Amino acid sequence: MKPETDSRWFTELCEEGGSALSLQIREKLHDEKTGFQHIEIYSTTHFGILMVIDGFVMLTSLDNFLYHEMMSHPALFTHPDPKRVVIIGGGDCGTLREVLKHPGVEQVLQVEIDERVTRLSEEYFPDLCESNNDARAGFYFGDGIQWMKDAAAGSIDVIIVDSTDPIGPAAGLFSAAFYRDCHQVLGERGIIIQQSESPLLHYESIIQPMHKAMRDAGFSDSISLQFPQPCYPSGWWTSTLAGKEDIRRFRANDAQQKGFPTRYYNAAIHQGALAQPEFFLSD
């Protein structure tokens, strides 16, 4: 997955889908190899600022709101009273910002393995980091898998796994062992949500195994929510929600009267995302 040599374009190849995404660039703003990964930042002609990690598009200024809103609000409006939230990954801080829009949330800890992702986001995506100094926000730069192993049982209401693709440092975040640890750390009505790739390209390889692993770990219910994501392979993405109780119902009245701005998420979008394509239902 390497960019094209033509400096006017960044291209991510999606070999498993026989496709590619190209974004026209103005200039490269940053190039850095950390102890974990290769991070590049570009200015594009139409998608704003682009962050690339190990050759994969992570986010753009133009369309990141779709992902960040659907990684946060569905879980928070499904839990009856979320107060303690942990974000595993999420180094760009966009999900953190969305979580902190909920006034009932008392504490959010972001556990990101690579501090440089956050520091570069503060520089190049300052709007995503505007809540980093909120008194309720905490940061731990380390291994999210180990953090979950060490966390106290029943200490968290919502876990958000805002990770990269299931390769490299993120591979273990898609395992049954990790979900068992999450199940133990979550409270009685706890909920986990995790980015789960494209239903068009990764249904059998990632989404189906994720549901099985979550159920095997003890979660009684799971469902994959769908939303558009133009900068990711196929343009069709999911976040998979699992809980210890029924997660098909949510606090629709609270979502309708949420009292904070969003660009994509609302109660109707949440309800619509619960509808499942026929090929999801055939298994």
N, C-alpha and C positions, 0 to 999 in steps of 0.2 A: 504494500500500500504506500507507494511513493508518489510525490507530486510530479507533474509533468515538468520537463526541462524548460518549456516555454515560460519565461518569467512573467508573462502577462496573465497567466492563469494558474490557479491551484486546482489540481485534480486528485480526488480520492477514488481509487479503484475499488469496486465491490465485486471481488472475484466470484463469491458464492452466488451473486445475483446477475452476473454477466453484465454489469452496468457500471457507470461512473458518474460522479458529480463534479462539475467544474464551476469555479467561481472566478470571475475576472478580478484581478488585483491591481491596486495602484502601486503598492510598495510593501516590502517586508519590513515590519517594525521591530521585530525581536526574534532571536534564535538562540536557544539555550538547551544544553543537555544537563539535566539534574542528576542526582543519584538514582533516580527512578525512571525517568523518561525524557523524551525529546519534545520540547515545547517550542512552537512557532506562533508568532502573532503577525497577522497581515491586515492591511487596510484594503478593503474591496471597493469596487465601483458601485455596487447596489445593495450589498448585504451588511454594510458597516464594517465593524472590526470582527475579525475571524481568529479564533484560537484553534490550533491544531496540535494534537498530542500523538506522537509516534505515527504520523501520517494520516490520522483520522480526524475529521472535523469534530470538535467538541461543542462549539457554540458560535453563533454570530449575533451581532447587535440586532439584526432585523427580526429574527424569529425565535429567539430564546424564550420569550414569554410563554409560548405554547407549552414547552417542556416544563419550565419551572412551575407554572401554575398547576399543571396536571400531575406533577410530582408531589404537590403539597396540599392543595385545598381539598381534593376528594378524600384523602385520609383524615384530615383534620375535621371535616364536616361529617364524616362517618363515625368517628369516635364520639361518644356522648359528652365527654368533658376533658379534652386534651390539655394537660398542663405541662408535662415533661416530654420533650422531644429530643431525639438524637438523629443527626444526619450523618450517615457514613459516606464519605466522599464529599461531593458538592463543593469542591474547592473554589469554584467561581463565585460562590455566595449568593447566587440568584435564588436558590431554593430557600436558603436561610432568610433572605429578605421577605419572601412570600409567607413563610411560617410566622414570622414576627408581626405580620399584619393582623394576626388573631389576638385580640386583647386578653383572652383567657389563658393563653400560653404563658407560663411563668418562667420556664427555663428551656433553652435550646443549646445543645452542645454539638458542634460540628467537628467530626473526627476525619481529618484529611491526611493521607499519608505523605503528600508532597506539599510542603509549605510554599514552594515557589508558585504553584498554581494560584494560590490565594494572593500572594504579593503581586503577581503580574496582573491579576484581575483587578486589584485595587488601583493599579496604574492605568490599565487599558479599558476596563469595564466599571468605572466608578459608580455608575447608576445601580449596578447589581450589588455593590458593596455598601450602599448608603445606610444600611442598618447594622453594620459590623460593630458599631460602638454602642448599640442598644445594651442596656444594663442586663438584659435577660440572655444575651448571647455569650457563649463561651467557645473557645477554640482549643482543640488538642491535635497536635500534628504527630501522628503515629499510625500504627497498624490498626485498622478498624476491626479486623477479625480477632486480634488479640484483645482489643478493648472490650468487645462483646463477650469474650470468654471470661473476663475479669469482672464484669459489671454485676451489681447486686441483683438478685432475683426480684422480679416484680417492681423494679424501680423506674420503668419507662412506660409511657402511654402510647407513643407513636415512634416507630423507627422508619426512617426514610433512607433507602439505599440508592443514593444518587451517584452511581459508579460509571466508569468507562465500560467498554465492551468486555466480555468475559475472557480476557487474555491478560497475560502478565500479572501485575499486582492485584488485579480485580478478579481473577479467575476464582479464587476461594470464596468470593461473595455470592456465588451462584450455587453453592454446595449445600447438601442436606445437613451437614455438620454445622454450618453457619446458621441455618434456619432454626436448628434445635437450640442453639445458644440464644438466638433472638427470641424464641418462644419462651424461654426461661426468664429472660430479662424483662419481657413485657408484663404489664399488670393484667388483672383479670379480664378486662375488656380491650386488651391491647391490639394494636394494628401495625402491620408492616406494609410498606409499599416500596416497590423496586422497579427501576427502569428495565424493560424486558424486550427491547429490540423490535424489529419489524415483523408483524404478523404475516406479511407476504413472503418474506425471505427466511424467517427464523422460527416459524411456528413449531415445526417438528424438532428442530435442533435445540431450541432454547426455551420457548414458552411452555410447551407441554412438559418437558422435564422439570421446569421450575414449579409448575403446579403440583406435580407428583412429589417433589422434594419438600415443598411447603406442607402438603397434607401429611407426608410421612413424618415430618417434624412435629406434628400435633395440631396444626392450624385446622379449624373445622370448616373453613370456607375460603375460597380464593376466586378471584375474577380478574381478567385483564381488561383494562380500560383503554380505549383507542382514541387517538388524536392525530391531526396532521403535524408533520415536522419536515418542512421542505429541505433542510440541509442534511438530513440523515438518509441512509440508503432506502430507496423506494418511496420516501416521503410520507410513509404511514408508520406510526410508532405506537408503543404501548407502555403503560405502567401497570404492574400486577400488584393487586391489593389482596392481602390475606389477613384473617383475624381469628380470634378465639370465639367470636360470636358471629351472628348474621351481619354481613357487610353489604348486602344488597339494598338496605335501607340507609338513608342518611338524613341529617337534620335539614330538610329542604327549606323550611321556613327561615332558619338561620342563614342558609346560603342565599336565599332571596333578599334578605335584609342584612347582608354582610357588613355594610358600613365602611368598606374600604375598596379602593379601585382595583379592578382586574381588566385585562384586555381580551381574554378568551373565556376563562372559567366563569360560569354562573350555574344556578340550580338546574336549568334546562340542559346545559351542556353535560353536567354531571349525570342527570337522568339518562340522557342519550348515550353517554359512554358506557352505561351498564348494559345496553342492548348488544347482543353477541351475534356475529356472523354465523351463517349456517355451518360452515366448516369447523367452527369452534364447538358447536353443539353436537356434532356427529360422533364425537369420541366418548 
